[in-house]
């Protein structure tokens, strides 16, 4: 299923809602950005299919100026089903959808 596989720490965005994210490694961000230049959507987002543990879903990666990388939002249903929270390290597989 995956074009990419990585591990990262789950972090909590302390803005208007309790969003959880994982930041992609810089080398993956650079490659994904190069591969998706023609298919990026609003705000530079990139559609992906994601797997964490036994959970799969479709979402988008979003470029973040503050971390200089793509960030991946993690649904509450997935966090609950897979039993992880902010501060945990997870393994993520993802596939670019629009290529």
C-alpha positions as CSV (number, residue, x, y, z in Angstrom):
1,X,0.0,0.0,0.0
2,X,2.7,2.5,0.9
3,X,4.8,4.8,-1.2
4,X,6.4,5.9,2.1
5,X,6.9,4.6,5.6
6,X,8.2,6.5,8.5
7,X,8.1,6.9,12.3
8,X,7.3,10.1,14.1
9,X,6.1,11.6,17.3
10,X,2.4,12.5,17.7
11,X,2.0,16.1,18.8
12,X,-1.0,18.2,19.8
13,X,-1.8,21.5,18.1
14,X,-2.8,24.0,20.8
15,X,-5.0,26.2,18.6
16,X,-8.7,26.4,18.2
17,X,-9.2,22.7,18.4
18,X,-7.4,19.6,19.8
19,X,-5.9,18.5,16.5
20,X,-3.1,15.8,16.7
21,X,-0.5,15.6,14.0
22,X,2.7,13.8,13.1
23,X,5.5,15.6,11.1
24,X,7.0,14.0,8.1
25,X,10.7,13.7,7.8
26,X,12.3,16.4,5.8
27,X,13.7,14.1,3.1
28,X,10.2,12.7,2.5
29,X,8.7,16.2,2.4
30,X,11.2,17.3,-0.3
31,X,10.5,14.2,-2.4
32,X,6.7,14.4,-2.0
33,X,6.7,18.1,-2.8
34,X,8.7,17.4,-6.0
35,X,6.4,14.5,-7.1
36,X,3.2,16.4,-6.5
37,X,3.8,19.9,-7.8
38,X,1.1,19.5,-10.5
39,X,-1.5,17.9,-8.2
40,X,-1.3,20.0,-5.0
41,X,-4.7,21.3,-3.8
42,X,-5.6,24.3,-1.6
43,X,-2.8,25.6,0.7
44,X,-0.4,23.2,-1.0
45,X,-2.1,20.1,0.4
46,X,-1.6,16.6,-1.0
47,X,-4.2,13.9,-0.9
48,X,-2.9,10.6,0.7
49,X,-4.1,7.2,1.9
50,X,-2.7,6.5,5.3
51,X,-2.3,3.4,7.4
52,X,-1.3,3.3,11.1
53,X,-1.6,-0.1,12.7
54,X,-4.7,-1.8,11.3
55,X,-6.4,1.6,10.6
56,X,-6.5,3.1,7.1
57,X,-8.1,6.4,6.0
58,X,-7.8,9.1,3.3
59,X,-6.8,12.6,4.2
60,X,-4.4,15.3,3.1
61,X,-0.9,16.3,4.1
62,X,-0.5,20.0,4.8
63,X,2.7,22.1,4.4
64,X,3.6,23.8,7.7
65,X,5.8,26.9,7.6
66,X,6.5,26.6,11.4
67,X,8.1,23.1,11.1
68,X,9.2,23.4,7.5
69,X,7.7,20.1,6.6
70,X,4.4,18.4,5.7
71,X,2.2,17.5,8.7
72,X,-0.3,14.7,8.8
73,X,-3.6,15.1,10.8
74,X,-4.5,12.1,12.9
75,X,-8.2,11.4,13.3
76,X,-9.6,10.8,16.8
77,X,-11.2,7.5,15.7
78,X,-7.7,6.3,14.6
79,X,-6.0,7.5,17.8
80,X,-8.7,5.7,19.9
81,X,-8.6,2.5,17.8
82,X,-4.8,2.3,17.8
83,X,-4.4,3.5,21.4
84,X,-1.9,6.3,20.9
85,X,-1.8,9.9,22.1
86,X,0.4,13.0,22.0
87,X,4.0,12.2,22.8
88,X,3.8,8.6,21.4
89,X,5.9,7.5,18.5
90,X,4.0,5.8,15.7
91,X,4.8,4.2,12.4
92,X,2.9,5.6,9.4
93,X,2.5,4.2,5.8
94,X,1.2,6.5,3.2
95,X,0.4,6.5,-0.5
96,X,0.0,9.5,-2.7
97,X,-3.5,9.5,-4.2
98,X,-3.5,11.9,-7.1
99,X,-0.5,10.5,-9.1
